[in-house]
Amino acid sequence: MAKKISEMNMQITNPKSQQERVIAVCSDGQYRTLEAIQHEIKQRFDQFDTTPAISARLRENSALFRYGFVKEKRRTFNLKTGKACYYYRLTRVTHE
């Protein structure tokens, strides 16, 4: 199992897929909006992933778990517009 996790870490460090790019950006501990994740992916990896595609990758809980991560989500509410804004990050799965 240790070998498998280290191989996955190498893929996250040098992402080869959209899922790996999303994990690489979201696993640094910072909460980000979908737009901020999109911007960071463009900055780090010179790839343009759409916000609907990023959202879809974040909904793939089994894939995230396979890489050893779980999604955390926060919501803020804008009183002026009446709309919610969501922020996401990934954290490592802990085995207790």
C-alpha positions in Angstrom: 0.0 0.0 0.0 2.8 2.4 0.8 4.2 2.1 -2.8 0.7 2.9 -4.2 0.3 6.0 -2.2 3.8 7.3 -3.1 3.1 6.7 -6.8 -0.1 8.7 -6.4 1.8 11.5 -4.7 4.2 11.7 -7.7 1.2 12.0 -10.0 -0.2 14.9 -7.9 3.2 16.6 -7.9 3.3 16.3 -11.6 -0.3 16.0 -12.6 -1.2 14.1 -15.8 -5.0 14.5 -15.6 -7.6 17.0 -14.7 -8.4 15.1 -11.5 -4.8 15.2 -10.4 -4.6 19.0 -11.2 -7.6 19.6 -9.0 -6.2 17.5 -6.2 -2.8 19.3 -6.5 -4.4 22.7 -6.1 -7.0 21.9 -3.5 -4.8 19.8 -1.2 -2.7 22.7 0.0 -5.0 23.6 2.9 -6.5 26.7 1.5 -10.3 27.1 0.8 -10.9 28.3 -2.7 -13.9 29.0 -5.0 -14.2 27.1 -8.2 -13.0 30.2 -10.1 -10.0 30.5 -7.8 -9.2 26.8 -8.4 -9.4 27.4 -12.1 -7.1 30.4 -11.9 -4.5 28.4 -9.8 -4.6 25.5 -12.2 -3.9 28.0 -15.1 -1.0 29.6 -13.1 0.6 26.3 -11.9 0.1 24.0 -14.9 -0.8 26.2 -17.9 -4.0 24.3 -18.4 -7.5 25.7 -18.7 -10.0 23.5 -16.8 -13.6 24.9 -16.8 -15.4 25.5 -13.5 -18.1 22.9 -14.3 -15.3 20.3 -15.0 -13.6 21.2 -11.7 -16.9 20.9 -9.9 -17.4 17.5 -11.4 -13.9 16.3 -10.3 -14.7 17.5 -6.7 -17.9 15.5 -6.7 -16.1 12.3 -7.5 -15.7 11.3 -3.9 -14.5 7.7 -4.6 -11.7 9.0 -6.8 -10.7 11.6 -4.2 -10.7 8.9 -1.5 -8.6 6.6 -3.7 -6.0 9.3 -3.8 -6.3 9.6 0.0 -8.3 12.8 0.2 -11.7 13.9 1.4 -13.5 17.1 0.3 -14.4 19.9 2.7 -16.8 22.6 1.7 -17.7 25.9 3.3 -20.5 28.2 2.3 -20.8 31.9 2.8 -24.0 33.9 2.1 -24.0 37.3 0.5 -26.8 39.3 2.1 -26.9 41.9 -0.7 -27.4 39.4 -3.6 -29.0 36.6 -1.6 -26.6 34.1 -3.1 -24.4 31.5 -1.6 -20.7 31.2 -2.4 -18.9 27.8 -1.9 -15.3 27.3 -1.0 -13.5 23.9 -1.3 -10.3 22.2 -0.1 -9.1 18.6 0.2 -7.6 17.1 3.3 -5.8 13.8 3.8 -7.8 10.9 5.0 -6.8 10.0 8.6 -7.0 6.4 9.8 -7.9 6.3 13.5 
